[in-house]
Amino acid sequence: MWLSSFRIVLADRVIENGALHIEDGVITEISERPVEVADIEGNGLLLLPGMIDMHGDMIEREIEPRPGVRMPMEMGLRDLDMKLATAGITTAYASLSFAPGSTYGHMRSYDFTSEMIRAVVAARPNLLIDHRVHARFEVTFPAALSVVKDLVSEGLVDLVSLCDHTPGQGQYRDLDLQAANLSRNRGISLEAAAEQLQQRIRDRRETAGDITATLRAVTQYCALHGVPVASHDDDTVEKVALMHSLGASISEFPVTLEAAQEARRRGMLNAMGAPNALRGQSYSGNLSARAAHEVGVLDLLAADYHPSAMLPAVLVLARTDPRGLPGAMRLASLNPARALGLEDRGEIGVGQRADLVIASDTGVGRIHATLSRGRPVHSDGTVTFAAKQRVTSMSFE
């Protein structure tokens, strides 16, 4: 299959009017010029590598769109799959948490999170894009090591991140604000909320040694099985140093510029949210992804909670990226692919998977079509596919 008359965005440059050939789901040829007969005519649209989202928090909201309103898990996966394809994401890491004490705690227990992980893995053959599992563990989760061993040994987990949501650090440095939120959400007095936070801080301090030993065992087990590890919400140079020493290779959503710079100095990659980059600010008042990009310490873009922000964020960052659109696009494609050990995708190149996005870059941008392994999985009707290449619908059997 030939795709012709596209602006093809390579990892280092743009072919202004070129063509690309796909065979058996793989890119087999790239031409600097259009071809006379093509299966898909681009008419000057962009041809981008499929985007890779290493952290997406959306699945819980698809399964439970309102508190206590539970939908079938199969339906939630189907709907999320379609949303991701529409957003141009062709590889997605479902971020699933073991954190029963969090806001979505009833959906983050050992049993329910394990059920979701197994559901994602089981559904893979029937989904439009490539879905993988990003398991998130609170450092205070007592069963972290045994759960990691179970899931990793079964090949169910592709990325592990270690989170510490203890009050007074990370993204929860403002204790007054957190106490006010806790008071409102749980219907308790401000004083009672503040005392609960202080108790959590005391508990964390008393078990610090045990927690560090558990984290070391977790990261060593992941390394043994080739599963990358990320730290989460790094806010100080000291925390970055600790997580790096434990084996973390990615710093997810660094809270401060100092932490992001230290992570880069130590050879870690910094991942930040596309919504943050698009808006120019963190919703919680932490480090701006644009500020990190301006000083050269932003490496990866993640959908976080809003997949349709990915392309608009890339286009915003392309305005100031030293390498323009190819440089900004790497943040959502090649960089995450290599960070996560995916050598067969992430860029438009001969021998790579034909995970491709047809888009326009006017305004906030628009995804016109998405191809996964050369198979159209989304189209808004802008481009015409040959009959044998029509958008495929999925089925659950």
Secondary structure as GFF3:
##gff-version 3
##sequence-region A 1 397
A	DSSP	beta_strand	2	9	.	.	.	ID=ss1
A	DSSP	beta_strand	14	23	.	.	.	ID=ss2
A	DSSP	beta_strand	26	31	.	.	.	ID=ss3
A	DSSP	beta_strand	40	41	.	.	.	ID=ss4
A	DSSP	beta_strand	46	49	.	.	.	ID=ss5
A	DSSP	beta_strand	51	56	.	.	.	ID=ss6
A	DSSP	alpha_helix	59	63	.	.	.	ID=ss7
A	DSSP	alpha_helix	73	86	.	.	.	ID=ss8
A	DSSP	beta_strand	89	98	.	.	.	ID=ss9
A	DSSP	three_ten_helix	105	107	.	.	.	ID=ss10
A	DSSP	alpha_helix	110	123	.	.	.	ID=ss11
A	DSSP	three_ten_helix	124	126	.	.	.	ID=ss12
A	DSSP	beta_strand	130	138	.	.	.	ID=ss13
A	DSSP	alpha_helix	144	153	.	.	.	ID=ss14
A	DSSP	beta_strand	159	163	.	.	.	ID=ss15
A	DSSP	three_ten_helix	170	172	.	.	.	ID=ss16
A	DSSP	alpha_helix	175	186	.	.	.	ID=ss17
A	DSSP	alpha_helix	190	206	.	.	.	ID=ss18
A	DSSP	alpha_helix	208	224	.	.	.	ID=ss19
A	DSSP	beta_strand	229	232	.	.	.	ID=ss20
A	DSSP	alpha_helix	237	246	.	.	.	ID=ss21
A	DSSP	beta_strand	250	252	.	.	.	ID=ss22
A	DSSP	alpha_helix	257	265	.	.	.	ID=ss23
A	DSSP	beta_strand	269	273	.	.	.	ID=ss24
A	DSSP	alpha_helix	274	279	.	.	.	ID=ss25
A	DSSP	alpha_helix	289	294	.	.	.	ID=ss26
A	DSSP	beta_strand	300	302	.	.	.	ID=ss27
A	DSSP	three_ten_helix	307	309	.	.	.	ID=ss28
A	DSSP	alpha_helix	310	318	.	.	.	ID=ss29
A	DSSP	alpha_helix	324	330	.	.	.	ID=ss30
A	DSSP	alpha_helix	334	339	.	.	.	ID=ss31
A	DSSP	beta_strand	356	360	.	.	.	ID=ss32
A	DSSP	beta_strand	366	372	.	.	.	ID=ss33
A	DSSP	beta_strand	375	379	.	.	.	ID=ss34
A	DSSP	three_ten_helix	387	389	.	.	.	ID=ss35
###
